[in-house]
């Protein structure tokens, strides 16, 4: 017989479950009005696992959301908010995703820190589509530092294992690659500003080309 409870807080010590735990209504940790509060650095939610599977894909988290009507949203929304002064040298990220190949490991296929895929079967999906979209969300009066950018590239570890190429286009789509290296107009229409080693440089952009 099912049991019904009024909404209230339950305080439990650390609890270990020996099997899968299912909920037909999802799981909630804190609310906007009453968030989980911690006073020391820690992982609020954590999962640690190892796999010795010899084939197939193992995933620590698998979330799938199907939009079956007019509503939209995200399968995953990560939102970090800073409301206090960050200490010197601290780094805050909306998301930090890493892939490591450590001693004893090797890759025969591909390894990616982030893989973003856009696809589907609808032949005319419409809309503005992108594999990766980079946004800003600042108010009009915010003064950003000169080093602000949409993309920042750095070597965070020791400088002995540097990535040798900025961009690698595998079998690039014909529509995104000019036919020849000399297929450019006489002068650029626009320039793209980049910063290398703290110095600003400008990449020419041509409105048309001949070749």
MOJO-V344290 format. One line per field, one symbol per residue. phi: phi as a letter, one per 30 degrees, with the letter a starting at -180 (. if undefined). psi: psi as a letter, one per 40 degrees, with the letter a starting at -180 (. if undefined). Layout:
# MOJO-V344290
phi=???
psi=???
This chain:
# MOJO-V344290
phi=.dbcbddacccbdeccccbeccbdbibbcibddbddcbcbdaddbbbbabbcdcaiccbdbbbbbcccbddblbdbbcbcbcbbdddeidbcbdabbbbbccejcbcccbbbdbbcbcakcddbdiiccadbbcbbbcddcdcdddddadbbcbcdcddcbdddbdbbcdheeedcbdebdcdbddbddbbcdbbbhicdbbcdbcdabbl
psi=hiihiihihhhiihhhheaihiheeahhhiiddgihhieihihdhihhiiifheiihhhdhhhhhhheaeiaaidhhhhhhheihiiheihhidihhihihiheiihebihhdhhhhhaaehdgdaahiidhhhiigiidehhiideiidhhhihdaieegihehdhhhhfhhdeehididegiidiidiihhihhfehhihhihhdiii.
